[in-house]
Amino acid sequence: MGPDKNLLERWRTTELLLLGGSAGSFKLLFQMVKLLPADLGKTVIIVIHRKRNFFSEIAKLFAENSHMSLREIEDKDVLEKNTIYIAPANYHTLIEKGGYFSLDVSEAVWYSKPSIDVTFESAADVYKERCMAILLSGANQDGADGMLKLRNSGAVTIAQHPEDAEMDEMPGAAINNGGAGYILHTDEIFKLLHTQ
Amino acid sequence: MSDTSIVITPTQITELIDLVRRVHGFDFAGYTKASLKRRVVRIMQLKKMEFYDLKHTLVNDQHFFQYFLEEITVNVTEMFRDPSFYKALNLQVMPYLSTYQHAKIWCAGCSTGEEVYSLAILLREAGLSKKSFIYGTDINTEVLREARKGIYSLRNIKSYAENYQFTGLKGSISDNFTILYDAASVHNELKQNTLFSVHNLVSDDVFNEFQLISCRNVFIYFETELQERILELFYKSLCPLGYLCLGSKETIRSDTFKRKFKVINHKENIYQKIGT
């Protein structure tokens, strides 16, 4: 089953793609990074949970396999098109009204820093209906509140189908709280991202 | 975990900034708004307050303002956060400090003191404790009280032990503490050459001349214009060829200051003042 027309249209017009993942999401995110074309015309932000001293390894690995330009976020970086940004470990990443990032070292959310909620919530304030978020596998509930905020502000929110998720708690939480506007199987997510 | 029902508009944030400036003399206008908003929402959740109650209480209750100040600024810190930074400092800056008869260090935005004591340990390991002095400053009197005490929970110290190992310093972090039940109290020898006092980077001026200024993970809360004002303050506070350390994700972006500071370590954001 292909993605529905409305969803395709929203994907075409979206300016910002948010990807959130935790345990069991690494391989999927890696495949997505490999899949997205250099001229995607959108900004992509990846928030993935990891141990605090593991920082740039993921960014390095992703960068070597990405067609788009890819970098780990530094404070006050401006959000640019055709770029994938990785939220750094041991910081929360926020999006400011002027279209730039600010970092934050405050308390972990759901034991996580970076927290998916923090980035998604600030994206909801700034990008509203101009963004799309996908929440993938994970073993806690980070991201669910952020998905709800995004959805309430007009963004498209997609939860990975719990049957497909290695750890179903995270997408499950976003489905249970009403934060998921769509529940898609992994192959459907890839089909959508593959659509120009 | 966050309450999605609390909605704060940008206009309300501006209102709050104005109120705090007029009533209490603290200016948060140059702070990044997304982070500020998160802190305000957090206070409203913790205190179960509506926006109106928050403004009301901020005007009427001086104690509440102290609490507000503590919560609005982020006071999460670690000892030896970013071990590679301390490694670089040890290798690239300590030899320079040792050439001075007396080295003065300013730790700006020191919060509860973990970074000041990390620096004190590093200085001692470099054999510089007798000839160095660290000033720790923050806008918040309550965190400075904690910093002076130098008592941390044992659980936290254990989590800093991993950082410490990665710095390559000898011994273990717990060698610097007296442990009683679940509290770890920093040894007096480390406290001796430290002074903690109130200083507001937004409104206060130069107060001494330093060989090294460390201001890590403070700029992330400031918008670019305010960062530049504070870079000017740091520039004026450094001796010729003095060093400035920013957080590992904080770089000097302004062309004016790129000319005034030489990059010593690109990854760790260690800079050296050039010119006079």
Interface residues (C-beta under 8 A of the other chain):
Chain A: N53 I73 E74 D75 K76 P88 N90 Y91 L94 I95 E96 K97 S102 L103 D104 V105 S106 E107 V109 W110 D117 V118 E121 S122 D125 V126 Q141 D145 L148 K149 N152
Chain B: M1 S2 T4 P10 T32 K33 A34 S35 K37 R38 R39 V74 V76 T77 R81 P83 E162 N163 F166 N217 F219 I220 Y221 T224 Q227 G247 K249 E250 T251 R253
